[in-house]
Amino acid sequence: MILQAFLSLLTPSALFAVFIGTVAGVIVGGMPGLTATMAVALLIPVTYALHPLTGLVLMGGVYCGAMYGGSIPAILLRTPGTPAAVATAIEGYPLTQQGRGGLALKVSVVSSFIGGIFSTLVLLLTAPLLAIFALKFGPPEYFLLSILGLVGIVSLADEGKLIKALISGVLGLVIAVIGTDPVSGSLRYTMGIRDLFDGVSFMPALIGMFSITEMLKLTGTGRIVRETVDIKTIKREPMPKGLGRFIALGSSIGTLVGILPGEGATIAAFISYNIARQNSKKRKLFGHGNPEGIAAAESGNNGCVGGSLVPTLTLGIPGNSVAAALLGGLLIHGLIPGPELFTKHGVITYGFILSMFLANLIFLGLGLFFAPYFARISVIPTALLIPGVCLFSALGSYAMDGSIFDVYVMLAFAVLALILEKGGFSLGALILGLILGPIAETGFAQGIIIGHGSLSVFFTRGPCQILWAVIVLLLVPPVIQVYRHHFGRKTLPDAGAGAEQD
């Protein structure tokens, strides 16, 4: 059946659909505010007139391409094209400022490719078995998974700024609770503004904190990089050594997180990034342009692509919002998720899965070829760059829900980010609080209901115990570092005074 699926994929219409979908996905991912979910959802009516396989591979190509495309503006302009690219921006943009944007782009595309190939291979070989694993995750596990992500606030803190990082994370959690209570349905901190009933729009806030803030900083400079970016030098620059284990780490975490229904690439990228930071021998370079962080984050968010389709194809439970849109594409063609999808409609299903290998190859080729040319964006005069980026940022914020209020949200968060950065607070920690706050709140509330008011439900279940162990292991290194930083210095003068008395 896989051979038949492969032959059906080799038809001109299917190959053309994969290519067009992947290229379109890269473009969509690179545009702030235009997400893969939006693109796939808009394609559903179009695919109705196409053969089921052609329609599915078109949407699959967009999905794969968009997950990689978000890293391009994140690295070059500190403007994440997708929420999952935030962690990439933390390490990628400093490399661009150092004149090494081409290298960052190459690390990004190779890591994205490996993460995507690994997750698709897992989808192809073990989808039914992993679907059973996904069903064991309930609200208590999602709550602890969110706590696992929030632990990253500690690792994101620069030396001596742990308190400010924690304050930033708490601020993000406070902003995240604005809107409607997911359990009681009551309104919280909306101030009577209808646009806040659904909470603060995440993407406009993200664009404001990263894109607009960076453009404001660039107003006093001529270019992002003063030196000329030489295309031949970028092409000859080799990949940094030692990235393999970070790519493997991100690919594994991204695939596992993607399998869990309702979770997303943003969480996978941040968890991968935080664990990589904890285990790196170059930890002090993180936040200042470390390719290891890009490798972990990008392989993590692309690992979610194949992982998210495991529960979608086998159980009909979308792994994330993009997978939900893809599920709609399946249903309009009469393809019902479940065993029949891999037996009766096996040629279409396996053809769709195989097309994702091809989509990853396509964006790998595009990324490697165009990386030196994309890198030249960093030498564009800011007099041209700033108006263009601000225009697309405003359009992207408005396009999310067609609301001018989201543009105001973008501007408000740009001002907030400037104030926080001037005060030495962590934007990364604030973003983590914004992303994980709603997931943690919903998981905790539903877990309490399941446990009939008892907290034991968060400790007695097998997956919960594993997650607690991982959380503790991740907290140990930062706690030791904080202890050495604060108490180690205090003991030095005493030791010296004792030596003088002797």
N, C-alpha and C positions, 0 to 999 in steps of 0.2 A: 504493500500500500504506500509506503514512503517513496518507493521508486516511482510509482504512478504520480504521486504528488509532486515529486521533483520534475518529472516530464511535463506536467501541466503548468508548472511555474515557468518553464522555458519558452512558453508562447510569447510572441511579440507584445501582445496587449498586457500580459501580466508583468513582464520585465519593464515595460515602459511605465506602468503604474507604480512599480516599486521605486524606479528612478525619480519620477516626478514627485511622488509622495515624500521621499527622503530629502530632496532638494528643498521642497516647500516647507518641510518640517524644520530644516536648519534655518531657513529665513524667518519662519514664525517664532522659533525659539530665540532668535537673535533680536527680536523686536520686543522691547519692554511692554508688558501688559497683554501681549498676544500669547496665550498659553496653548499647549498641546491639546488640552481639553476642548478649548474653543474651536480649534481647527478641526479636530476629529468630529465634533458635534455638527459643525457646518457641512462636513462632507457626507453625513448620513443620507440626506435626501438625494445627493448626487449619485451615491453608490447604488441606490434603488434601481436605477436604469442600467447598471452594469452587471456582468456576471458575478456571482457571489465571491469567487476567488479574487477576481480583479478588484472588486470593491474593498475586500478585506485587506489585501496587500497594499492598496493605496493608503488606507488608514493606518496600517502598521508601519509603513514607511514614514508617515508624518510623525507618529509617536516616537520612533527611534531617532529621527533627525532632530526633533524639537528638544529632546532630552540632552543632546550634545550641543545644539545651537545656542542654548542659554549661556554657555560658558564663554562664548566669543566676546560679547559686550561686557561680561563680568570681568574678564581678564584685561581688556583693553581700556575700558571706560569706567570700571567699578559700577557698572549698571547691570545687575543680574537680569538676563532675559526671562528666566523662570525662577520661582522661589528656591528650587533645588540648587541653583548656582550661587547662592549667597556664600556658602563655605568656600567655593572656588574663588570668589572675588577677594576674600580675605588674604589669600596667598598670591593670586594671579596678578592683581593690580600693582602691588609693590614690585613684582618682577618687571612689569611694563615700565614703571617709573625708573627702573635701573637699566632700561634699554634692552631687556630680555623677554619682551612680550612674545616674540616668535617662538622661543623655547617653551614658554608657558602654554602656548596654543598647541604645540606638538605634544607635550605631556598630557594635555587635556584630551586631545582626540585619540591618542593611543590608549589611554586609561579608559575612556568612554567605550572604545571599541572592544577592549578585553572584557570589561564589565558586561556589556551587552551580549557578547558572544557566550560568555559563561552562563548568564541567566537564561538565555535562549536554549542552550544545551541542556540545562537542568529542566526547563519546561518540556523539551522534547522527550527526555528519557524518564523523568520521574514525576510527571504532573499528578497522576492519581494518588500516589503515595503521599506527596507533600500536601495535597488538598486535605487529607485526613489530619495531618499535623496542624493545618491552619484552623480547623474546626475546634481544636483544643484551646484556642486563645479566646478568652472572653473579656468582659470589662475589667476584672482585676488585673489581668495580664497587660491590657492596654494602658492602664494607669501606671503600672510599674515600668512599662516600656517608655512612657513619657518621663518618668522620674530618671530613667537611665539616660535619656537625652538631656534632661536638665542638669545632670551631674556634670555635663560638659561646661557649664558656666564656670565651674571651679578651674577646669583646665584651660579655659579661654582667658582667664585672668593673668595679666602681666605680673611680674614679680613686684610684690608690695602693693598691689591694687586689688586684692581679693575682695575686700569690703565693697569697693566701688562696683566690681563685677556682680556681686550678689545684689546690690541695690538696683543695678541695671536689670538684672533678671526679674526681680520682684516688680519693678516698674512695668516690664513687659507682661507679666502675669496680671497686673492690675488692669492694664489696657485691654487684655484679652477677655476679661469678664464683662466688658461693656456690651450691652445688647440684651437678648432674651435668655433667661435661665433655661437650659436644655431640659430640666426636670420639671420645675414648677410652672414654667411659662411666664413668669413675672419679668418685668423690665428692670434693668439695672443701669444706673448712671447714664441714661440716654438723654437727659435734660429736655425731654419732650421732642427731640429731633427724630423724625421718622427714619431718616437715612441711617441712624445708628441702631435701629431695632434689630437688625441682623448682625450687629457688631461692627467694629472698625474693619474696613476692607483691607485685607492684608497686602495685596499687590501694590496699590497706591502708596501705602505706608512704606513699603520696601523701596519703591522707586524714589520716594522723597528722601529717605534716610541715606541711600547710597548714591543714586544718580545726581539728584539736584544738589545735594550737599557737596559732592565732589566738583560739580561745575562751578559752584560758588567759590570753592577754594582755588580753582584755576583762573579766576578772573584777574588775578595779579601776575599771572605768568604768560609767557608767549606760547609755550607748547608743553605737553606732558613730558616729553623727552627732548633735551636740547641737542643731543648727538644725532647724526644722520643714521637711520636704520638701514643697514646694508643687506639687501635681499640675498646676495650670495653667501654672506657670513652666516645668516640665519639658516640657510639650506644646509650648510656644512656643519653647523653646531650639533654635536652628538647628544643623545638623550642622557640625562644624569644616571649614574649607576646607583644600584640599590633600591630602585623603585618597585621591583617585582613583588616584594612582600607586602607593600602598601596597596598595590593594585589587587593582589589576591585577597587582602583583608577587606577592602571596599567591595569587591565583587561578591564575596561570601555574605557580608552583612547586608548589602543591597538586595540580594536575592531573597534572603530570609525575611527581611522587613517587607519586601514587596509581596511576599506570599500572604502576609497577614491582611485580611480584609479591612479596608478603611485606612490603612497606613499609607504613607506616601514617600516619594523620593527625597523630599526635604529632610525628613527625619533620618532616612538612611544615610544621606550625605553628611549630616552633622554628627551622627553617631560614628560613622567611619572616620571622619575628620578628627573627632575628639580622641578616639582610641589610637589613631595613628600618632597624634601629638603626644599622648602618654607614653608610647612605646618607641619614639624616635630618639636616636642618638644626637640629633640636631634640634632638640626641642627649643633652644633659644632663638632659632631662625624662624620659628612659626610666628606668623603675624608680620613678618618682614620680607616674605617672598621665599617660601620653602616649597620646591616642587613636590615633596612628599605629601604635603597637604592637598595639593591639586590632584595628585594621583589617587589618593584615598577617597576624596569627595566625589570626583567624576566617575570613578569605577563604581562607587556606591550608588549614585543616583541613576546611572544607566543599568546597574544590576537589578534595579526595581522593575525595569521594563518587562523582562521575561517572567520575573517572580510574580508581578501583579496579575499576569494572565493565567497563572495556575488555578486560583480559585474561580476566576472568571469563566474559563472554559470547562472546568470539571464540575463546579457547583452552582454556577450562575451568580456568584457573589463577587462583585467587582473589587479588585485589590486597591484601586484608587479611582479618582474622578475620570482619568483618561480611559481606564479599563471599563468604567461604567458607560462611557460614550461608545466604546468599541462593542460592548454588549448590546447596545441599541442597534448597531450595524448588523450584528449576528441575527437578532430577532426579526428585523424587517425582511430578512431572506429566509425566514422559517428555520433557522439553525438554533435549536434549543440546547443550551449547555447540559452536559451530562455524558453518560457512556456512549450514546448514539453519535455524539459529535466526533468520537474517535473511531467509530466502527462504520455506521451507515454513511456518514459524511466525512469519513477519514481522509479522502483525497483533498477536500477543501481545507480541512483543519490542519493537516500536516503541511499542505502547500503554503498556508498562511504562516505557520511556524518557521518553515524553511526560508520564506521570503525575508524574515527578520535577520537571518544570517547575511543575506544579500544587502539588506538596507544598511547594516553595520559596515560592510565592506565599502559601500558607496560613500558614506559620510567619512570613513577613514581616508579614502582617496581624496575627497574634496578638502578635508581638513589639512592633510599633509601638503597638498599642492598649493592651497591658498594661504597657509599660515604666514609665510614671509610677506605676502601682500597685505593681509589683514593687519600685520604688525605695524605697517606704515601709517595706520590711523593715528598712532601716538605722536607723529610728527606734524599732524595737521595743525595749523595755527588755531589757537583757542578762540580767536575772533570769529572763526567759522564753525568750530566744533561746538562751542557752548550753546549758541542759538539752536543748532540742529538737534543736539541731544535733549535740550529742554523742550523743544517742540514735540519730539517723538515721545518723550516721557509724559507730557501732558496728554497727548493723544492716547497713549497706552493706558493711562489711568482712567480716562473718560470711557475708553472702549470696553472696559471690563463689564460695567453695568449701564452704560449710557447715562451716567450721572455726573453733573458738574460738581456735586458735593465731593466726589472722590478726588477731584483736582485740588480742592481745598484741603482735603486730608493729606495729599501728597506734599503740599506746601507747608502745612503745619508740622508734619514729621521732619521735613527738611530743616526747619528752624530748631525743632527739638534736638535733632541729631547734632547740629552745630554746637548747641549749648552743652550737650553731654560730652562731646569730643573735647571741647575746650576745658571741661572740668575733669578730664581723664577717665570718664566712664566708658563702659564697653558696649558698643553697638551690637556686637555678636551675641552677647548675653541677653540683650533686650529682644533681639530677633528670636532667640530660643524660647524666651518666655511667651512671646506672641504666638509662636507656632504651636508649642506644646501645651500651653495653658488650657485651651478648650478641650483637647484630647484627655488631659489629666483630670480635668473637672468632671467630664462626662463619664470617664471610666471609674472614677472614685464613687460618684453618686450611684451609678448602676451597680457597682460592686457591693455597696452598702445595702442596696435593695435585695440583691441576690443573697447576701449573707444575713438578711433579716436584722440589720442593724449591728451586726458583729464585725469587728475588724479582722477576725481570724481568717476570713475568706482570702485576705491578701497574703497569708503566710502558709496556709495548709495545702494549697494546690501545687502540684509538681512544677509546672512552668513558672509559677510565682517564686518558688524557692530557688530555681535556677537564676531568675532575673535578680533576686536579692543578692545572690552570691556574686554576680557580675558587677552589680552596683557597688558592693563593698570593695571588690578588687580594684575598681576604677577610682575609688575615693582614697585608697591607701597612699599612692604616690604623692598626690597633692597635699594630703595632711602631713606627710613626712617633710615635704618641702617647706610648708608653712611653719612647722615646728622648728626646723633648722634656721629659717629666715628670722624668726622672732626671738627664739630662745637661744640659738647658737651665738648670736651677736652679744646677747646680754651676759653670757658667761665669760666672754673673752676679757673684758676689763677686770673682772674679779680674779681670773687666773693670773693676769699680769700683776695685779696688786699684791697677790699672794707671793709671787716670785720676788717682788721688790722687798717685802717684809723679810723673806728668808735671807 
